[in-house]
Amino acid sequence: MLLPLSALVLTTLFTGAAPYISLVEHPVRLSLSDPAMLAQWQPSYDRALPIQGALALLAALAGAAAWYQTGAWPYLAAGTVMLVNWPFTLLAIMPVNKRLHAIAPQDAGPASRALLVDWGRLHGVRSVLGSVATILLVWVLAV
């Protein structure tokens, strides 16, 4: 039971952080002036990236291991959904991140604000992915 519970804990840790960013931190960030908004996002993203990246990868591995141990497909499905965060981040979000990191906070303006609005929408996808994986794991553990 250790692997299934590990998959659930790692997935819910990711899922708790992602919606917090989407529903709390990012909307508040968008209420700031353009320079302050970008100055807050840059170090915040740098600190969150290794945490969320590691949680997504560890949750995916734990889900696959739980599936291997139990044979229950929802563990593999949840692990796969968590793993999808990686290519999605690299292909869809990373180009926006690079553009945002290339702007000095004092040079922020309408273009950087528009990028941060786009970033928030894209980050919302990670929140949905984590939620789907969490629902799968809660369901398989409940039956």
Backbone as numpy.savetxt, mean C-alpha at the origin, in Angstrom:
# Nx Ny Nz CAx CAy CAz Cx Cy Cz
-1.18 -23.79 12.33 -2.00 -22.59 12.33 -1.14 -21.32 12.33
0.17 -21.47 12.55 1.05 -20.31 12.61 1.14 -19.59 11.27
1.27 -20.33 10.18 1.38 -19.68 8.87 0.09 -18.96 8.46
-1.09 -19.56 8.63 -2.32 -18.82 8.31 -2.48 -17.55 9.15
-2.15 -17.64 10.42 -2.26 -16.45 11.27 -1.21 -15.40 10.90
-0.02 -15.85 10.53 1.01 -14.91 10.08 0.56 -14.18 8.82
-0.05 -14.91 7.91 -0.57 -14.27 6.68 -1.60 -13.22 7.04
-2.49 -13.55 7.97 -3.52 -12.60 8.36 -2.92 -11.37 9.05
-2.01 -11.59 9.97 -1.41 -10.46 10.70 -0.65 -9.54 9.74
0.18 -10.10 8.89 0.95 -9.28 7.96 0.05 -8.52 6.99
-0.98 -9.20 6.51 -1.91 -8.57 5.58 -2.69 -7.45 6.25
-3.15 -7.69 7.48 -3.92 -6.64 8.16 -3.03 -5.47 8.58
-1.77 -5.72 8.86 -0.86 -4.60 9.13 -0.74 -3.71 7.89
-0.54 -4.33 6.74 -0.48 -3.57 5.49 -1.80 -2.84 5.26
-2.90 -3.57 5.45 -4.22 -3.02 5.16 -4.59 -1.91 6.14
-4.11 -1.96 7.35 -4.35 -0.86 8.28 -3.60 0.39 7.87
-2.39 0.22 7.41 -1.57 1.38 7.03 -2.04 2.02 5.73
-2.36 1.22 4.74 -2.72 1.78 3.43 -3.99 2.64 3.48
-5.09 2.15 4.06 -6.27 3.03 4.14 -6.05 4.23 5.06
-5.23 4.10 6.08 -4.93 5.26 6.92 -4.31 6.37 6.07
-3.38 5.98 5.24 -2.75 6.97 4.36 -3.79 7.56 3.40
-4.61 6.68 2.81 -5.60 7.14 1.83 -6.71 7.99 2.43
-7.18 7.61 3.61 -8.35 8.26 4.19 -8.04 9.37 5.19
-6.84 9.35 5.76 -6.50 10.33 6.80 -5.32 11.21 6.38
-4.16 10.59 6.22 -2.96 11.37 5.99 -2.99 12.16 4.69
-3.34 11.51 3.60 -3.28 12.19 2.31 -4.30 13.33 2.18
-5.55 13.14 2.60 -6.48 14.28 2.54 -6.01 15.49 3.36
-5.42 15.23 4.53 -4.89 16.34 5.32 -3.72 16.99 4.59
-2.88 16.17 4.00 -1.74 16.69 3.24 -2.23 17.63 2.13
-3.30 17.23 1.47 -3.82 18.04 0.36 -4.40 19.37 0.83
-4.65 19.52 2.12 -5.18 20.79 2.64 -4.06 21.81 2.89
-2.82 21.38 2.78 -1.67 22.26 3.01 -1.38 23.10 1.76
-0.55 24.12 1.93 -0.07 24.87 0.77 0.76 23.94 -0.11
0.94 24.31 -1.36 1.68 23.44 -2.29 3.09 23.11 -1.78
3.89 24.09 -1.34 5.23 23.75 -0.84 5.19 22.87 0.40
4.31 23.17 1.34 4.22 22.36 2.57 3.73 20.94 2.27
2.79 20.84 1.34 2.25 19.53 0.96 3.36 18.64 0.40
4.13 19.16 -0.51 5.20 18.37 -1.11 6.31 18.10 -0.09
6.61 19.09 0.75 7.64 18.90 1.78 7.23 17.83 2.78
5.94 17.65 3.01 5.47 16.59 3.91 5.46 15.24 3.20
5.01 15.22 1.93 4.89 13.95 1.21 6.24 13.29 1.01
7.24 14.04 0.62 8.53 13.43 0.26 9.12 12.58 1.38
9.33 13.08 2.58 9.89 12.20 3.63 8.89 11.16 4.12
7.61 11.50 4.08 6.60 10.52 4.50 6.63 9.30 3.59
6.67 9.54 2.29 6.72 8.42 1.35 8.01 7.62 1.52
9.11 8.31 1.68 10.39 7.61 1.85 10.37 6.70 3.08
9.70 7.13 4.14 9.64 6.31 5.36 8.64 5.16 5.21
7.54 5.39 4.49 6.50 4.37 4.36 6.87 3.29 3.34
7.63 3.65 2.33 7.95 2.70 1.25 8.55 1.39 1.76
9.61 1.39 2.55 10.17 0.10 2.97 9.22 -0.68 3.88
8.43 0.01 4.67 7.50 -0.68 5.56 6.40 -1.35 4.76
5.74 -0.58 3.90 4.64 -1.16 3.13 5.14 -2.17 2.11
6.29 -1.91 1.51 6.84 -2.87 0.56 7.16 -4.20 1.23
7.79 -4.13 2.40 8.12 -5.36 3.12 6.87 -6.09 3.58
5.89 -5.36 4.09 4.65 -6.01 4.54 3.94 -6.70 3.39
3.89 -6.06 2.22 3.24 -6.68 1.07 3.96 -7.97 0.67
5.28 -7.92 0.63 6.05 -9.10 0.24 5.94 -10.21 1.28
6.08 -9.88 2.55 5.97 -10.89 3.60 4.57 -11.48 3.68
3.56 -10.66 3.49 2.18 -11.16 3.49 1.97 -12.12 2.31
2.53 -11.78 1.16 2.41 -12.66 -0.01 3.09 -14.00 0.25
4.28 -13.96 0.81 5.00 -15.20 1.11 4.27 -16.03 2.17
3.76 -15.37 3.20 3.02 -16.09 4.24 1.75 -16.70 3.67
1.08 -15.98 2.78 -0.12 -16.53 2.15 0.19 -17.76 1.31
1.28 -17.69 0.55 1.68 -18.85 -0.26 2.08 -20.02 0.64
2.79 -19.75 1.71 3.19 -20.83 2.63 1.98 -21.43 3.32
1.00 -20.59 3.69 -0.21 -21.11 4.33 -1.00 -21.98 3.35
-1.04 -21.58 2.09 -1.69 -22.39 1.07 -0.95 -23.73 0.91
0.35 -23.69 0.86 1.15 -24.91 0.72 0.89 -25.84 1.91
0.78 -25.27 3.09 0.57 -26.07 4.30 -0.85 -26.63 4.38
-1.85 -25.83 4.00 -3.24 -26.22 4.21 -3.94 -26.70 2.94
-3.46 -26.27 1.78 -4.14 -26.59 0.53 -5.37 -25.72 0.27
-5.65 -24.75 1.14 -6.83 -23.89 0.97 -6.49 -22.74 0.03
-7.20 -22.68 -1.10 -6.90 -21.71 -2.15 -7.00 -20.24 -1.71
-7.86 -19.86 -0.75 -7.92 -18.43 -0.39 -6.59 -17.88 0.15
-5.76 -18.74 0.74 -4.45 -18.26 1.20 -3.59 -17.86 0.01
-3.60 -18.68 -1.02 -2.83 -18.37 -2.22 -3.40 -17.14 -2.92
-4.73 -17.05 -2.98 -5.36 -15.89 -3.61 -5.00 -14.61 -2.86
-5.07 -14.65 -1.53 -4.73 -13.46 -0.74 -3.26 -13.10 -0.92
-2.39 -14.10 -0.91 -0.97 -13.84 -1.13 -0.70 -13.24 -2.50
-1.41 -13.72 -3.50 -1.25 -13.19 -4.86 -1.72 -11.74 -4.93
-2.86 -11.47 -4.30 -3.37 -10.09 -4.28 -2.35 -9.17 -3.60
-1.76 -9.64 -2.50 -0.76 -8.81 -1.83 0.47 -8.61 -2.71
0.86 -9.63 -3.43 2.02 -9.53 -4.31 1.78 -8.55 -5.46
0.54 -8.43 -5.90 0.19 -7.51 -6.98 0.55 -6.07 -6.61
0.63 -5.76 -5.32 1.03 -4.42 -4.90 2.40 -4.04 -5.47
3.30 -4.99 -5.60 4.65 -4.69 -6.09 4.66 -4.22 -7.54
4.16 -5.03 -8.49 4.19 -4.53 -9.87 3.32 -3.29 -10.06
2.20 -3.21 -9.34 1.37 -2.02 -9.46 2.14 -0.78 -9.01
2.83 -0.91 -7.91 3.62 0.23 -7.41 4.73 0.58 -8.39
5.44 -0.42 -8.87 6.56 -0.15 -9.77 6.11 0.43 -11.11
5.01 -0.07 -11.64 4.58 0.35 -12.98 3.68 1.59 -12.97
2.80 1.71 -11.98 1.82 2.80 -11.99 2.20 3.95 -11.06
2.71 3.63 -9.87 2.95 4.68 -8.89 4.37 5.24 -8.96
5.35 4.39 -9.23 6.74 4.85 -9.21 7.02 6.00 -10.18
6.46 6.01 -11.39 6.71 7.18 -12.25 6.21 8.49 -11.63
5.09 8.44 -10.94 4.57 9.63 -10.27 5.50 10.00 -9.11
5.94 8.99 -8.36 6.86 9.24 -7.25 8.13 9.93 -7.72
8.69 9.46 -8.80 9.94 10.04 -9.31 9.73 11.49 -9.71
8.61 11.78 -10.33 8.33 13.16 -10.71 8.16 14.04 -9.48
7.48 13.51 -8.45 7.29 14.29 -7.22 8.61 14.51 -6.48
9.45 13.51 -6.48 10.75 13.65 -5.81 11.68 14.60 -6.55
11.45 14.81 -7.84 12.30 15.69 -8.63 11.97 17.17 -8.42
10.87 17.44 -7.74 10.44 18.83 -7.52 10.90 19.26 -6.12
11.59 20.36 -6.03 11.95 20.92 -4.73 10.69 21.53 -4.11
10.49 21.36 -2.81 9.27 21.89 -2.20 9.02 23.37 -2.51
10.07 24.17 -2.54 9.88 25.60 -2.83 9.40 25.85 -4.26
9.54 24.85 -5.14 9.09 24.97 -6.52 7.71 24.34 -6.74
7.09 23.86 -5.68 5.79 23.21 -5.80 4.73 24.20 -6.24
3.75 23.69 -6.97 2.66 24.53 -7.47 1.53 23.66 -7.96
0.72 24.16 -8.87 -0.43 23.40 -9.37 -0.04 22.05 -9.99
1.10 21.98 -10.65 1.51 20.71 -11.27 1.83 19.66 -10.21
2.54 20.05 -9.16 2.85 19.07 -8.11 1.58 18.69 -7.35
0.66 19.63 -7.16 -0.61 19.31 -6.52 -1.38 18.28 -7.35
-1.42 18.49 -8.66 -2.12 17.54 -9.54 -1.48 16.16 -9.46
-0.15 16.12 -9.40 0.54 14.83 -9.26 0.19 14.16 -7.93
0.10 14.94 -6.87 -0.25 14.36 -5.57 -1.70 13.89 -5.52
-2.57 14.55 -6.22 -3.96 14.07 -6.33 -3.95 12.73 -7.07
-3.20 12.64 -8.17 -3.07 11.37 -8.90 -2.47 10.30 -8.00
-1.42 10.66 -7.25 -0.77 9.71 -6.35 -1.78 9.15 -5.35
-2.62 10.01 -4.80 -3.62 9.57 -3.84 -4.60 8.58 -4.43
-5.02 8.83 -5.66 -5.92 7.90 -6.35 -5.24 6.56 -6.57
-4.00 6.60 -7.01 -3.25 5.36 -7.24 -3.00 4.61 -5.93
-2.68 5.34 -4.89 -2.45 4.69 -3.60 -3.73 4.02 -3.10
-4.87 4.58 -3.43 -6.14 3.97 -3.06 -6.28 2.54 -3.59
-5.67 2.27 -4.73 -5.69 0.90 -5.27 -5.00 -0.05 -4.30
-3.90 0.38 -3.71 -3.21 -0.47 -2.73 -4.10 -0.74 -1.52
-4.87 0.26 -1.13 -5.80 0.07 -0.02 -6.84 -1.00 -0.36
-7.34 -0.95 -1.58 -8.34 -1.93 -2.03 -7.71 -3.32 -2.10
-6.50 -3.42 -2.64 -5.84 -4.73 -2.72 -5.66 -5.34 -1.34
-5.19 -4.56 -0.38 -5.02 -5.07 0.97 -6.34 -5.49 1.58
-7.39 -4.72 1.33 -8.71 -5.05 1.88 -9.25 -6.35 1.30
-9.07 -6.54 0.00 -9.51 -7.80 -0.63 -8.77 -8.98 -0.02
-7.46 -8.86 0.14 -6.67 -9.94 0.72 -7.11 -10.22 2.16
-7.36 -9.18 2.92 -7.79 -9.36 4.30 -9.13 -10.08 4.36
-10.07 -9.70 3.51 -11.38 -10.35 3.48 -11.24 -11.83 3.15
-10.39 -12.14 2.18 -10.16 -13.56 1.84 -9.63 -14.34 3.03
-8.68 -13.76 3.75 -8.07 -14.46 4.88 -9.04 -14.60 6.05
-9.80 -13.57 6.34 -10.79 -13.67 7.41 -11.82 -14.74 7.06
-12.24 -14.74 5.80 -13.23 -15.73 5.35 -12.69 -17.15 5.50
-11.48 -17.43 5.03 -10.96 -18.79 5.09 -10.71 -19.23 6.53
-10.34 -18.30 7.38 -10.11 -18.66 8.79 -11.44 -18.84 9.54
-12.50 -18.23 9.04 -13.80 -18.34 9.71 -14.55 -19.61 9.35
-14.24 -20.19 8.20 -14.97 -21.41 7.79 -14.28 -22.67 8.27
